Amino acid sequence: MLKTRTEEELYKRLSKIYNIFEDSDADTMNDVFKLWLPYKRSITNSENTIYRHTAHWRKYCEKMSICTKDMTDISRVELESFNPLPKDETLDMIKNAF
């Protein structure tokens, strides 16, 4: 039985025990994006889609501390605060369209 002080510590220990990232060099969200982009390119015929994904990533994510931080060290609070950022911009675009 594993005992930790917090749920986050439990997840960190479990990820190390089960080698969750063993098959990948992706330690950060930026690393995952770099691995995901060729996959996405292989399943879409539109280079515009790839361009939009890349532009969106660079605008909203690439330089954020959460995207450069080792994913095993990201807290729930950090993840929840990261999630709504693109939505805010999208909502502004929708409001301005009408």
N, C-alpha and C positions, 0 to 999 in steps of 0.2 A: 504494500500500500504506500502510495506517495503522499507525503504531507508537506504542504507549503503554507506560507502565511497568507498569500493572496491567490486569487484565481489566475492572474497574469503569470505569476511564478510557476503555477501548475502547468499552464500551456507552454511556457518556455522549457520546462523540464521534459514534458512529453514530446515536444518537437525534437529535442536532442536525442531522447531515447529512441524514437521511431524514425529518426533521420528524415524528417519531412522534406528537407531541401537537398537530399542526397544526390538526386539525379539532375540537379540544376545548379547553375552558377548564379541563380537569381536570389540575391540576398536582400535587395531593395525593390521597391515598386518600379523604380527606373529600370532596373535589370529585367524585371518581368515584362515591362512594356517593350524593351528591345528584343526580347525573345518572342513576344506575341505578334509584333508587327509583321515579320516574314510569314507567320502562319496566316494572319488576316489577309495579307497580299495574295496568298495561295488560294484563298476561297472567294475572292472578289475580282471582278473584271474591271472595276473602276479605280483608276489611279487617283481620281478626285476624292474618293472615300479615304484612301490611305493618307492623302494630303490633309484632309479635314481632321482625321484622328491624330496625326502628328502635330498639326497646328494647335489643336485643342489641348493635347498633352503638354506641349511647350508653354502654352499660355497659362493653364491652370495648375499644372502639377509638377513639372520637371524640377523647378527650383524650390519647391516647398520642402521643409525639413522632413516631413513624414515620408516623402518619396526618396529621400537620400538616406534614411535611417534603416538599419537592419530590421526586417519585418518581425523578427522575434522580439524586438524591443519596443514595438509600437503598442501603446496602451489603448484600451477601449475608448477612453476619453479623446485621445488624439484621432482615432479612427472616426468616431462620431462627429467630431468637429470638422474633419476633412470632407466628409460625405456631402454636405449641402452646398459647398462652394460652387460647383458648376451649375447647380439648380438655380441659384440666385441670378446668375447671368442669363440663363435660359428664360427665367420668368421675366426679367427686364426686357429681353428681346421680344417676347410675346406681347407684353404690355405696350411696347413702343410700336408694334405692328398694327395695332388697332386704334 
